[in-house]
Amino acid sequence: MSIAMEETIYPYELRLPLAPYRFEWSGEAAVNCEARQTPSFTEERYTHADDTVVIIRNYPADGSFHLMSDRGEIELIDNARDHRSPNPVSVVKLP
């Protein structure tokens, strides 16, 4: 028995390699969150008041993240690669 997975194309995507990240909302926070786990990844699906979605997937096999959104651009402030930064944690601003 196979379960058909919903395939949605998100106009905004960002793939992040293994590094320390802090996720924060750049605007209004979500009004609902659903979490699920598969053998390949864990996922948090955030829904906003206007029914737009931000999805954060974490792949534990390599520690990477895949972010998807139909809400707006996802911004990365990459402190982890900036050796001059006093804070080594990168910031991901969610729309």
CORSULCOR-V877721 format. One record per pair of residues at least 12 apart in sequence whose ideal C-beta (glycine too) atoms are under 8 Angstrom apart, sorted by sequence separation. I is the first residue (numbers start at 1). J is the second residue. D is the distance in whole Angstrom. If there is no record, write none. Layout:
BEGIN
I,J,D / I,J,D
END
This chain:
BEGIN
33,45,7 / 43,55,6 / 44,56,5 / 55,67,7 / 78,90,5 / 79,91,7 / 33,46,5 / 34,47,8 / 43,56,7 / 54,67,7 / 55,68,4 / 77,90,6 / 32,46,7 / 33,47,8 / 43,57,5 / 54,68,7 / 55,69,7 / 76,90,6 / 77,91,4 / 32,47,4 / 42,57,7 / 43,58,8 / 53,68,8 / 54,69,5 / 76,91,8 / 77,92,8 / 30,46,4 / 31,47,6 / 41,57,5 / 42,58,5 / 53,69,7 / 76,92,6 / 77,93,7 / 30,47,6 / 31,48,6 / 41,58,6 / 52,69,7 / 53,70,6 / 54,71,6 / 75,92,7 / 76,93,8 / 30,48,5 / 31,49,5 / 41,59,5 / 42,60,7 / 52,70,5 / 53,71,7 / 74,92,7 / 75,93,4 / 40,59,7 / 41,60,7 / 52,71,4 / 74,93,7 / 28,48,7 / 52,72,8 / 54,74,8 / 74,94,6 / 28,49,7 / 40,61,7 / 74,95,6 / 73,95,6 / 48,71,6 / 72,95,3 / 30,54,7 / 71,95,4 / 41,66,8 / 67,92,7 / 69,94,7 / 69,95,6 / 65,92,8 / 67,94,7 / 23,56,7 / 56,94,8 / 54,94,5 / 54,95,7 / 10,53,8 / 52,95,8 / 18,62,6 / 21,65,7 / 10,55,7 / 17,62,8 / 18,63,4 / 17,63,8 / 18,64,6 / 17,64,6 / 16,64,6 / 46,94,8 / 15,64,7 / 16,65,4 / 26,75,7 / 15,65,7 / 16,66,8 / 15,66,5 / 16,67,7 / 14,66,8 / 15,67,8 / 13,66,7 / 14,67,5 / 13,67,7 / 13,68,5 / 12,68,7 / 13,69,8 / 12,69,4 / 10,68,4 / 11,69,8 / 12,70,7 / 10,69,6 / 11,70,6 / 12,71,7 / 10,70,5 / 12,72,6 / 14,74,5 / 16,76,7 / 20,80,6 / 12,73,6 / 13,74,8 / 19,80,4 / 8,70,8 / 12,74,6 / 14,76,6 / 19,81,8 / 22,89,5 / 24,91,7 / 26,93,4 / 20,88,6 / 21,89,7 / 22,90,7 / 24,92,7 / 25,93,8 / 26,94,6 / 27,95,7 / 20,89,5 / 21,90,5 / 22,91,5 / 23,92,5 / 24,93,6 / 25,94,5 / 26,95,6 / 20,90,7 / 21,91,7 / 22,92,7 / 24,94,7 / 19,90,6 / 21,92,5 / 23,94,6 / 16,90,8 / 16,92,7 / 14,92,8 / 12,95,7
END
